[in-house]
């Protein structure tokens, strides 16, 4: 956990009876490639689509939590202040 906001959200999720699973920083999205990766390192290892340079942080996104409920649709959560 990186922030107090994340800790607070995790505590709230932990006591919610609707929650089935909670995964912290579950994946990384390369928006320029429209592809999911297991880790940020793995995302950076793939060459950019148009140019032969490292992608900027603007095209890399790792959410704070992935939550599954009883429904089949997962919930992606980003903790911001």
C-alpha positions, -999 to +999 in steps of 0.1 A: +000+000+000+013+034-010-010+059+007-034+064+036-063+066+011-054+031-002-053+018+034-087+034+042-103+019+010-088-015+018-103-015+053-137-005+039-135-032+013-124-058+039-156-054+060-180-052+030-198-086+029-205-082-009-167-084-017-154-118-028-118-110-037-094-080-035-062-077-055-038-048-049-022-033-081-036-062-101-024-053-136-008-026-157-024-011-188-004+001-217-028+025-232-008+031-264-009-007-271-044-012-256-029-042-237-028-055-201+003-067-184+009-085-151+036-059-140+049-025-149+082-040-157+066-063-183+047-033-198+079-013-202+096-042-219+073-041-249+083-017-277+060+013-283+037+010-312+049+040-333+083+049-321+114+031-309+116+047-275+104+040-240+068+049-233+060+078-212+043+074-178+012+090-194+005+057-213+011+034-184-017+029-157-018+006-127-050+007-107-048+004-069-074-024-065-094-050-085-124-062-066-148-090-074-183-091-061-210-117-065-217-103-099-195-113-128-183-077-135-151-068-116-146-033-101-114-014-107-106+011-079-082+041-079-075+058-046-071+096-050-072+124-025 
